[in-house]
């Protein structure tokens, strides 16, 4: 794309967003994002469960019964689904569905979305210890423990593409081309993978 | 016509002679100047007419001249003969004067424009003006403001029928000469249309959730302020990393 994409893009934003564009987000927005993401994953799992039941009914309608899962299995599936969901969302565009709604983006030290490995490790940390997020309320630069350890940042970014405009300069167009769209694709895709896990796990039973 | 020219010149010469005479000169002595001049002119007229092959009447007019020219008493300075001949010639001149002057006038009216035209043709007026005229000085002396003030531009514009002018313009010819495709391509190359569409659609899509986002921002600030006040800290450093860091 062009080198002046970032300044041009920031002009599209409302003034309040322009002021905060590129700054690290606070604990309220991030907690809201976390709740929204949890809801998205849970809803996706529910949809996957209903789909799985429908497939069972189509195959054996006479002896149909809803698939049964233990609480522990549900927790494990939920954990795996969350890690996959966060990893894919963060590494593709730096944002999940929840971050997209609240206009946040996860960036690495270079200001770009994290690489796959970094995103996966951070997802593991965040899903395992979600309350560590609360440290961002105390930290002087609004960083959670995961951010401090992995040197990542969650910033306000209302733009569709990574390479926020708060810092005028090169918009990282080439590596982020179409990434804003990919997020939307990643969100429904991810639960499908969870569903695959679910089905595979159920077949083993 | 030549005689007419001479007659005009002679009149001027006679006037000059007369004006050069002393004021106190007797009236009778002022006349001879005119008479002599007139006589000269009469002789010129007669000679011209004779040379042109005039008819016998002209020859009769020549006779006194000839006799006057060959008259010994005149040559010896005798006054009487000369005065008489001069009177005759002057009378003839007076008679022919009107016709001669008219001929000269008509001749001049034809000749002068020709001469002026030829002269103008030889003169490079532009160069002359450039060399001799200080246009800047002239323009500096012109009060252009007052000139402009005197011009009613509105009235001039009112007189212009813009619609008529526009109707006479062949826009299709103009458009044909423009490479619209190249221009459009150039514009598209420069404005990064896909990027604008992507960004604007992102910004537009966020309009529905703007309240959510602004609410979150407000909450972030509120919590940060409360925590900072409890911990007695100054403002936070919230600058995130930028891609070029």
HADDOCK unambig.tbl for C-alpha pairs under 7 A between the chains (distance, minus, plus):
assign (segid A and resid 2 and name CA) (segid B and resid 192 and name CA) 6.97 0.50 0.50
assign (segid A and resid 9 and name CA) (segid B and resid 199 and name CA) 6.20 0.50 0.50
assign (segid A and resid 12 and name CA) (segid B and resid 200 and name CA) 6.51 0.50 0.50
assign (segid A and resid 12 and name CA) (segid B and resid 203 and name CA) 6.60 0.50 0.50
assign (segid A and resid 13 and name CA) (segid B and resid 203 and name CA) 6.34 0.50 0.50
assign (segid A and resid 22 and name CA) (segid B and resid 239 and name CA) 6.80 0.50 0.50
assign (segid A and resid 22 and name CA) (segid B and resid 240 and name CA) 5.79 0.50 0.50
assign (segid A and resid 23 and name CA) (segid B and resid 238 and name CA) 5.10 0.50 0.50
assign (segid A and resid 23 and name CA) (segid B and resid 239 and name CA) 4.86 0.50 0.50
assign (segid A and resid 23 and name CA) (segid B and resid 240 and name CA) 5.18 0.50 0.50
assign (segid A and resid 24 and name CA) (segid B and resid 238 and name CA) 4.97 0.50 0.50
assign (segid A and resid 24 and name CA) (segid B and resid 239 and name CA) 6.30 0.50 0.50
assign (segid A and resid 24 and name CA) (segid B and resid 240 and name CA) 5.56 0.50 0.50
assign (segid A and resid 25 and name CA) (segid B and resid 220 and name CA) 6.98 0.50 0.50
assign (segid A and resid 26 and name CA) (segid B and resid 220 and name CA) 4.39 0.50 0.50
assign (segid A and resid 27 and name CA) (segid B and resid 220 and name CA) 5.84 0.50 0.50
assign (segid A and resid 28 and name CA) (segid B and resid 216 and name CA) 5.95 0.50 0.50
assign (segid A and resid 28 and name CA) (segid B and resid 219 and name CA) 5.60 0.50 0.50
assign (segid A and resid 28 and name CA) (segid B and resid 220 and name CA) 5.06 0.50 0.50
assign (segid A and resid 29 and name CA) (segid B and resid 216 and name CA) 4.60 0.50 0.50
assign (segid A and resid 29 and name CA) (segid B and resid 217 and name CA) 6.60 0.50 0.50
assign (segid A and resid 29 and name CA) (segid B and resid 220 and name CA) 6.38 0.50 0.50
assign (segid A and resid 101 and name CA) (segid B and resid 209 and name CA) 6.54 0.50 0.50
assign (segid A and resid 102 and name CA) (segid B and resid 212 and name CA) 6.55 0.50 0.50
assign (segid A and resid 102 and name CA) (segid B and resid 213 and name CA) 4.80 0.50 0.50
assign (segid A and resid 103 and name CA) (segid B and resid 213 and name CA) 6.45 0.50 0.50
assign (segid A and resid 109 and name CA) (segid B and resid 241 and name CA) 6.06 0.50 0.50
assign (segid A and resid 110 and name CA) (segid B and resid 241 and name CA) 6.35 0.50 0.50
assign (segid A and resid 110 and name CA) (segid B and resid 242 and name CA) 6.46 0.50 0.50
assign (segid A and resid 110 and name CA) (segid B and resid 243 and name CA) 5.22 0.50 0.50
assign (segid A and resid 110 and name CA) (segid B and resid 244 and name CA) 6.88 0.50 0.50
assign (segid A and resid 110 and name CA) (segid B and resid 245 and name CA) 5.87 0.50 0.50
assign (segid A and resid 111 and name CA) (segid B and resid 241 and name CA) 4.84 0.50 0.50
assign (segid A and resid 111 and name CA) (segid B and resid 242 and name CA) 4.51 0.50 0.50
assign (segid A and resid 111 and name CA) (segid B and resid 243 and name CA) 4.20 0.50 0.50
assign (segid A and resid 112 and name CA) (segid B and resid 243 and name CA) 5.95 0.50 0.50
assign (segid A and resid 137 and name CA) (segid B and resid 223 and name CA) 6.87 0.50 0.50
assign (segid A and resid 137 and name CA) (segid B and resid 224 and name CA) 6.22 0.50 0.50
assign (segid A and resid 138 and name CA) (segid B and resid 227 and name CA) 6.48 0.50 0.50
assign (segid A and resid 140 and name CA) (segid B and resid 236 and name CA) 5.14 0.50 0.50
assign (segid A and resid 140 and name CA) (segid B and resid 237 and name CA) 6.38 0.50 0.50
assign (segid A and resid 141 and name CA) (segid B and resid 236 and name CA) 5.79 0.50 0.50
assign (segid A and resid 141 and name CA) (segid B and resid 237 and name CA) 5.11 0.50 0.50
assign (segid A and resid 141 and name CA) (segid B and resid 238 and name CA) 5.12 0.50 0.50
assign (segid A and resid 142 and name CA) (segid B and resid 238 and name CA) 6.88 0.50 0.50
assign (segid A and resid 153 and name CA) (segid B and resid 240 and name CA) 6.64 0.50 0.50
assign (segid A and resid 155 and name CA) (segid B and resid 240 and name CA) 6.42 0.50 0.50
assign (segid A and resid 158 and name CA) (segid B and resid 203 and name CA) 6.80 0.50 0.50
assign (segid A and resid 159 and name CA) (segid B and resid 199 and name CA) 6.14 0.50 0.50
assign (segid A and resid 159 and name CA) (segid B and resid 202 and name CA) 5.99 0.50 0.50
assign (segid A and resid 159 and name CA) (segid B and resid 203 and name CA) 6.27 0.50 0.50
assign (segid A and resid 160 and name CA) (segid B and resid 198 and name CA) 6.88 0.50 0.50
assign (segid A and resid 160 and name CA) (segid B and resid 199 and name CA) 5.63 0.50 0.50
assign (segid A and resid 160 and name CA) (segid B and resid 202 and name CA) 4.76 0.50 0.50
assign (segid A and resid 163 and name CA) (segid B and resid 243 and name CA) 6.24 0.50 0.50
assign (segid A and resid 167 and name CA) (segid B and resid 242 and name CA) 5.91 0.50 0.50
assign (segid A and resid 172 and name CA) (segid B and resid 243 and name CA) 6.90 0.50 0.50
